[in-house]
Amino acid sequence: MGIEARQTAVPTDASRLTASANSGIEPRHRTVSIDSERILEGLNGAQREAVLHSGGPLLVVAGAGSGKTRVLTHRIANLIANHGIHPNSILAITFTNKAASEMQRRVQSLVGDVAERMWVSTFHSACVRILRSEAKSRGYKSNFSIYDQSDSVRLVQYVLRDLDYDAKKFPPKKVASIISSAKADLIDFETFAEKSRGGDLVEKVAGDVYSQYQKRLFAANAMDFDDLLMLTYEIFKSDSEVIKRWKSRFSHVLVDEYQDTNRAQAQIAFLLSQDHRNICVVGDADQSIYSWRKADIRNILDFERHFPGAKVVLLERNYRSTKPILDAANAVIANNISRKPKDLWTEIEDGEPIYLRESSNERDEASWIVSEILRLVKGKGESYSDVAVFYRTNSQSRAIEEQLVSWTIPYQVLGGVKFYDRKEIKDILAYLRLVVNHSDEVSLKRVINVPRRGIGDTTIAKLEKASRENNLSLYEACELAQEFGISARTAKAISQFLEMISSIAKSSSEGLGVSETIEHLLEECGYLEDLESEPTAEADMRRDNIKELVGMAANYSSLEEMMEAVTLVSDSDSMDSSSGKVVLMTIHTAKGLEFDNVFMVGMEEGMFPHGRSMGDNNSIEEERRLAYVGITRARKRLYISYASSRGLWGDTLYNQRSRFIDEIPQELIQEV
């Protein structure tokens, strides 16, 4: 991985409860009155050992359901209460916004309002905060836009077109994925272009596109998700004053789900903690399931090599699941080689067996699942929201959804089209991004003719050409439209559009609230009026979605804050556990969640493990870790099903049952 470890003396009581001289922030409270015993209350021996570790590198190997969040929050509380560490000096990293909010809430319940001064966030959110103040050294303005995956793909599509590459032959999504992987490995476009010359044709094209894509991002004052990490790393690595400032700001760095970090994330954590070495990482190699996002399992497996002398604490007691469920999980994961050995155990000795059923096809499987759900709710008193159905790929949900609908069982699907990915929401957000950042090329192209204003693709192409030839942003080229040969009528439409954007930006800067700004925008741009002229159920739903966006916007103090929050939201953040609905999701999305009753469906060779993993030991091991994650989400009951035939992607598949089923001891299984 290329991390250089360095042995450094560890301060035993760094950063007393006063603001860091370099932070520029005065603490809200200078003294804290906390019941120290309460911090250790209810912890088992291993948890207490991790919480009390005074300083230096700490690896907490936390099995599923072993109370890792409890350890992290109580460790933070102990640092504040018993070691005098100011919350300003603590950086805690999680992988979802929901987990960050939960961690902040739990620490606050232990130490009071002083916990509000902590940095608790995802890696991407933390990097955004750092870059808002540091990216100017790389030529960015502090109001840079953040492009989500669909925005990145759209920009890649523009670059492919401008380089005369056929988008059918070189799919923008594929090219964007190659660029994203390179950035996660901290490979810049110059290095990648050189490296890609020895690759296949798509990689060579990606090498050409990467360079132009990056230049277009910079011109648009925009960053994609990977830039947030890569640019932070590059600034830290190249600017000694900047990294010195941030290292002195954070005397303790804690990272949750360390097995899910990629190279860039691990390097950022390393650079921030290399001097004081007060880094605590929590994770489980057995739950590393995101290699396709460039997560590197070696980060956690090699932690002790990167930080010599690190203390290792194993959390093996599971508080979530019954013994049969845990025994099944342990038996399956024991077949992997790339792992740190551990053996989960529980005091919940009694428990129902693992229910296994062979179905004739996907419709039979779905019918059985629904009948079992009804039996659980009507016969066992379970709530619909206590039930989750997991599958390997999103396409498997269709048959299950049809059965749930036919029996009028309420359900929610996680990982489908998210609220913020709906067309009308993306349109309004593009308007708002343009209000904040006029240089945002992707947002400008998306909305300049939505609703229709007579500004067609030919006009935009002409202005794009002019912007490149005259070293202007597309917005600036639009301001000079008539000078570049655009007809007076079209130029007037463009001018009215730009005036509207400027007017809304002025109102926002003068203190107009976020909700009011969106309402003002909707009045001026004619978007709602356009929907109202369309008397369809879909138009009604789109209007309702926009109203929901307006209501949600009231939670934010500025447009910039809202844009950042909605761009960085994840699938699991959208789950409503109080909805009274059955939850459907892929097993990847289920990571970090738990339910009383779990159905794992489609457990066949070629489906799970996925066909793409066949013949590759590393891929099969990751599929097995995914099975382990699915099994350990269940608290009380686990149902596993497979079908002798399955209609999928227009074909009928005939597969054997999954090897993962056969790895579960027979005595734990009850065939249905």
LINHULIN-V207348 format. One record per residue. N is the residue number from 1. RES is the residue in one letter. SS is DSSP state (h for helix, s for strand, l for the rest). OMEGA is omega in whole degrees, -180 to 180 (none if undefined). Layout:
n: {N,N}
res: {RES,RES}
ss: {SS,SS}
omega: {OMEGA,OMEGA}
This chain:
n: {1,2,3,4,5,6,7,8,9,10,11,12,13,14,15,16,17,18,19,20,21,22,23,24,25,26,27,28,29,30,31,32,33,34,35,36,37,38,39,40,41,42,43,44,45,46,47,48,49,50,51,52,53,54,55,56,57,58,59,60,61,62,63,64,65,66,67,68,69,70,71,72,73,74,75,76,77,78,79,80,81,82,83,84,85,86,87,88,89,90,91,92,93,94,95,96,97,98,99,100,101,102,103,104,105,106,107,108,109,110,111,112,113,114,115,116,117,118,119,120,121,122,123,124,125,126,127,128,129,130,131,132,133,134,135,136,137,138,139,140,141,142,143,144,145,146,147,148,149,150,151,152,153,154,155,156,157,158,159,160,161,162,163,164,165,166,167,168,169,170,171,172,173,174,175,176,177,178,179,180,181,182,183,184,185,186,187,188,189,190,191,192,193,194,195,196,197,198,199,200,201,202,203,204,205,206,207,208,209,210,211,212,213,214,215,216,217,218,219,220,221,222,223,224,225,226,227,228,229,230,231,232,233,234,235,236,237,238,239,240,241,242,243,244,245,246,247,248,249,250,251,252,253,254,255,256,257,258,259,260,261,262,263,264,265,266,267,268,269,270,271,272,273,274,275,276,277,278,279,280,281,282,283,284,285,286,287,288,289,290,291,292,293,294,295,296,297,298,299,300,301,302,303,304,305,306,307,308,309,310,311,312,313,314,315,316,317,318,319,320,321,322,323,324,325,326,327,328,329,330,331,332,333,334,335,336,337,338,339,340,341,342,343,344,345,346,347,348,349,350,351,352,353,354,355,356,357,358,359,360,361,362,363,364,365,366,367,368,369,370,371,372,373,374,375,376,377,378,379,380,381,382,383,384,385,386,387,388,389,390,391,392,393,394,395,396,397,398,399,400,401,402,403,404,405,406,407,408,409,410,411,412,413,414,415,416,417,418,419,420,421,422,423,424,425,426,427,428,429,430,431,432,433,434,435,436,437,438,439,440,441,442,443,444,445,446,447,448,449,450,451,452,453,454,455,456,457,458,459,460,461,462,463,464,465,466,467,468,469,470,471,472,473,474,475,476,477,478,479,480,481,482,483,484,485,486,487,488,489,490,491,492,493,494,495,496,497,498,499,500,501,502,503,504,505,506,507,508,509,510,511,512,513,514,515,516,517,518,519,520,521,522,523,524,525,526,527,528,529,530,531,532,533,534,535,536,537,538,539,540,541,542,543,544,545,546,547,548,549,550,551,552,553,554,555,556,557,558,559,560,561,562,563,564,565,566,567,568,569,570,571,572,573,574,575,576,577,578,579,580,581,582,583,584,585,586,587,588,589,590,591,592,593,594,595,596,597,598,599,600,601,602,603,604,605,606,607,608,609,610,611,612,613,614,615,616,617,618,619,620,621,622,623,624,625,626,627,628,629,630,631,632,633,634,635,636,637,638,639,640,641,642,643,644,645,646,647,648,649,650,651,652,653,654,655,656,657,658,659,660,661,662,663,664,665,666,667,668,669,670,671,672}
res: {M,G,I,E,A,R,Q,T,A,V,P,T,D,A,S,R,L,T,A,S,A,N,S,G,I,E,P,R,H,R,T,V,S,I,D,S,E,R,I,L,E,G,L,N,G,A,Q,R,E,A,V,L,H,S,G,G,P,L,L,V,V,A,G,A,G,S,G,K,T,R,V,L,T,H,R,I,A,N,L,I,A,N,H,G,I,H,P,N,S,I,L,A,I,T,F,T,N,K,A,A,S,E,M,Q,R,R,V,Q,S,L,V,G,D,V,A,E,R,M,W,V,S,T,F,H,S,A,C,V,R,I,L,R,S,E,A,K,S,R,G,Y,K,S,N,F,S,I,Y,D,Q,S,D,S,V,R,L,V,Q,Y,V,L,R,D,L,D,Y,D,A,K,K,F,P,P,K,K,V,A,S,I,I,S,S,A,K,A,D,L,I,D,F,E,T,F,A,E,K,S,R,G,G,D,L,V,E,K,V,A,G,D,V,Y,S,Q,Y,Q,K,R,L,F,A,A,N,A,M,D,F,D,D,L,L,M,L,T,Y,E,I,F,K,S,D,S,E,V,I,K,R,W,K,S,R,F,S,H,V,L,V,D,E,Y,Q,D,T,N,R,A,Q,A,Q,I,A,F,L,L,S,Q,D,H,R,N,I,C,V,V,G,D,A,D,Q,S,I,Y,S,W,R,K,A,D,I,R,N,I,L,D,F,E,R,H,F,P,G,A,K,V,V,L,L,E,R,N,Y,R,S,T,K,P,I,L,D,A,A,N,A,V,I,A,N,N,I,S,R,K,P,K,D,L,W,T,E,I,E,D,G,E,P,I,Y,L,R,E,S,S,N,E,R,D,E,A,S,W,I,V,S,E,I,L,R,L,V,K,G,K,G,E,S,Y,S,D,V,A,V,F,Y,R,T,N,S,Q,S,R,A,I,E,E,Q,L,V,S,W,T,I,P,Y,Q,V,L,G,G,V,K,F,Y,D,R,K,E,I,K,D,I,L,A,Y,L,R,L,V,V,N,H,S,D,E,V,S,L,K,R,V,I,N,V,P,R,R,G,I,G,D,T,T,I,A,K,L,E,K,A,S,R,E,N,N,L,S,L,Y,E,A,C,E,L,A,Q,E,F,G,I,S,A,R,T,A,K,A,I,S,Q,F,L,E,M,I,S,S,I,A,K,S,S,S,E,G,L,G,V,S,E,T,I,E,H,L,L,E,E,C,G,Y,L,E,D,L,E,S,E,P,T,A,E,A,D,M,R,R,D,N,I,K,E,L,V,G,M,A,A,N,Y,S,S,L,E,E,M,M,E,A,V,T,L,V,S,D,S,D,S,M,D,S,S,S,G,K,V,V,L,M,T,I,H,T,A,K,G,L,E,F,D,N,V,F,M,V,G,M,E,E,G,M,F,P,H,G,R,S,M,G,D,N,N,S,I,E,E,E,R,R,L,A,Y,V,G,I,T,R,A,R,K,R,L,Y,I,S,Y,A,S,S,R,G,L,W,G,D,T,L,Y,N,Q,R,S,R,F,I,D,E,I,P,Q,E,L,I,Q,E,V}
ss: {l,l,l,l,l,l,l,l,l,l,l,l,l,l,l,l,l,l,l,l,l,l,l,l,l,l,l,l,l,l,l,l,l,l,l,h,h,h,h,h,l,l,l,l,h,h,h,h,h,h,h,h,l,l,l,l,l,s,s,s,s,s,l,l,l,l,l,h,h,h,h,h,h,h,h,h,h,h,h,h,h,h,l,l,l,l,h,h,h,s,s,s,s,s,l,l,h,h,h,h,h,h,h,h,h,h,h,h,h,h,h,l,h,h,h,h,h,l,s,s,s,s,h,h,h,h,h,h,h,h,h,h,h,h,h,h,h,h,l,l,l,l,l,l,s,s,s,l,h,h,h,h,h,h,h,h,h,h,h,h,h,h,l,l,l,l,l,l,l,l,l,h,h,h,h,h,h,h,h,h,h,h,h,h,l,l,l,l,h,h,h,h,h,h,h,h,l,l,l,l,h,h,h,h,h,h,h,h,h,h,h,h,h,h,h,h,h,h,h,l,l,s,s,s,h,h,h,h,h,h,h,h,h,h,h,h,h,h,l,h,h,h,h,h,h,h,h,h,h,l,l,s,s,s,s,l,l,h,h,h,l,l,h,h,h,h,h,h,h,h,h,h,h,l,l,l,l,l,s,s,s,s,s,l,h,h,h,l,l,l,h,h,h,l,l,l,l,h,h,h,h,l,h,h,h,h,l,l,l,l,s,s,s,s,s,l,s,l,l,l,l,l,h,h,h,h,h,h,h,h,h,h,h,l,l,l,l,l,l,l,l,l,l,l,s,l,l,l,l,l,l,l,l,s,s,s,s,s,s,l,l,h,h,h,h,h,h,h,h,h,h,h,h,h,h,h,h,h,h,l,l,l,l,h,h,h,s,s,s,s,s,l,l,h,h,h,h,h,h,h,h,h,h,h,h,h,l,l,l,l,s,s,s,l,l,l,l,l,h,h,h,l,h,h,h,h,h,h,h,h,h,h,h,h,h,h,l,l,l,l,h,h,h,h,h,h,h,l,l,l,l,l,l,l,l,l,h,h,h,h,h,h,h,h,h,h,h,h,h,l,l,l,l,h,h,h,h,h,h,l,h,h,h,h,l,l,l,h,h,h,h,h,h,h,h,h,h,h,h,h,h,h,h,h,h,h,h,h,h,l,l,l,l,h,h,h,h,h,h,h,h,h,h,h,h,l,h,h,h,h,h,h,l,l,l,l,h,h,h,h,h,h,h,h,h,h,h,h,h,h,h,h,h,l,l,l,l,l,h,h,h,h,h,h,h,h,h,l,l,l,h,h,h,h,l,l,l,l,l,l,l,s,s,s,s,s,h,h,h,h,l,l,l,l,s,s,s,s,s,s,l,l,l,s,l,s,s,l,l,s,h,h,h,l,l,l,h,h,h,h,h,h,h,h,h,h,h,h,h,h,h,l,l,s,s,s,s,s,s,s,s,s,s,l,l,s,s,s,l,l,s,s,s,l,l,l,s,l,h,h,h,h,l,l,l,h,h,h,s,s,s,l}
omega: {174,177,177,179,180,180,-179,177,-176,175,-175,-175,-174,171,176,-172,170,-177,176,-180,-177,-174,-178,-178,176,178,179,180,-180,176,-178,177,-173,174,-175,-179,-179,-179,-178,-177,174,179,173,-173,-179,178,-180,179,180,-179,-174,179,-168,-178,-177,-175,-178,174,177,177,-169,176,-180,176,-176,176,-177,178,177,179,-179,-177,180,176,178,179,180,177,-179,-172,-171,179,175,-180,179,179,176,-174,-177,174,179,-176,174,-176,174,177,-180,179,179,179,180,179,179,-179,-178,178,-180,180,-179,-174,178,-172,180,-180,179,-178,180,166,174,-175,171,176,-176,-180,178,-180,176,-179,179,-176,178,-180,-173,-173,179,179,177,174,179,170,-175,-180,-177,175,175,-180,174,-174,-178,176,180,179,-180,179,176,178,178,-178,177,180,-177,177,178,174,-180,-178,177,180,180,-175,-179,-179,179,-180,179,179,178,179,180,180,179,-180,179,177,177,178,-179,-172,179,179,-178,180,179,-178,-174,179,179,-178,178,-174,-179,179,178,177,178,177,177,-175,-177,-179,-179,179,-178,178,180,175,-178,180,180,-175,-176,175,171,-177,-176,177,-178,179,-173,-178,176,178,-177,179,178,-174,-171,-176,-175,-180,-179,-178,177,-179,-177,176,179,178,-176,179,177,178,178,-178,176,177,-174,179,-179,-179,172,-175,-179,-179,179,180,178,178,180,-177,-179,-173,-171,180,-177,177,177,180,177,177,-179,180,-175,-180,-180,179,177,-171,-174,180,178,171,180,170,-175,-178,-180,180,-180,-180,-177,-175,-177,176,179,180,-179,-180,-179,174,179,178,178,173,-174,179,-179,-179,-171,-165,176,-178,179,179,-180,178,177,-180,180,-178,-180,-173,179,180,177,179,-177,-179,171,-175,173,-177,-179,176,-178,174,178,-173,-177,178,-179,179,173,-179,-178,180,171,178,180,178,-175,178,176,178,-179,179,178,180,-178,179,178,178,179,179,179,-176,-175,-177,-175,178,179,175,176,-178,175,-175,176,176,-179,175,-175,-179,-177,-176,-179,-174,-170,-177,-180,179,-180,180,179,179,-176,178,-180,176,-179,180,173,179,174,176,174,177,-178,-180,-175,177,179,-172,-176,180,177,179,-178,179,177,174,-176,179,178,176,-178,-173,-177,-177,-173,-175,-176,-180,179,-179,-177,-168,-175,178,178,-3,-174,179,-178,179,-171,-178,-179,178,-178,179,180,-180,176,180,180,-179,-180,-177,-177,178,179,169,180,179,180,177,177,180,-179,-171,-176,179,-178,172,177,-177,-177,-178,-180,179,178,178,178,-179,179,177,-179,178,178,180,-180,-180,-180,178,180,179,-180,-179,-180,171,177,-178,-175,179,-179,178,180,179,177,178,-178,177,-173,-171,177,-175,-180,179,179,179,-178,179,-178,-174,179,178,-180,178,177,-179,179,177,179,179,179,177,178,178,179,179,-180,-177,-180,-180,-174,-177,179,177,-179,-180,-180,-179,179,-177,-175,179,-175,-179,-179,-177,-174,177,-175,-178,177,-175,-179,-172,-176,-178,170,-178,176,-180,171,179,177,-180,-176,-178,178,-180,176,-177,177,-174,-177,173,173,-171,177,-177,180,173,-178,173,-180,12,-178,-179,-179,-176,-174,176,179,-175,-180,-180,178,178,177,176,179,176,178,176,178,178,-180,-179,-174,172,-173,177,-172,-175,177,178,178,180,175,-176,179,171,-177,175,-177,178,177,179,170,-178,176,-175,174,178,-173,174,-178,175,-177,178,176,179,-175,-176,179,-170,169,180,-176,none}
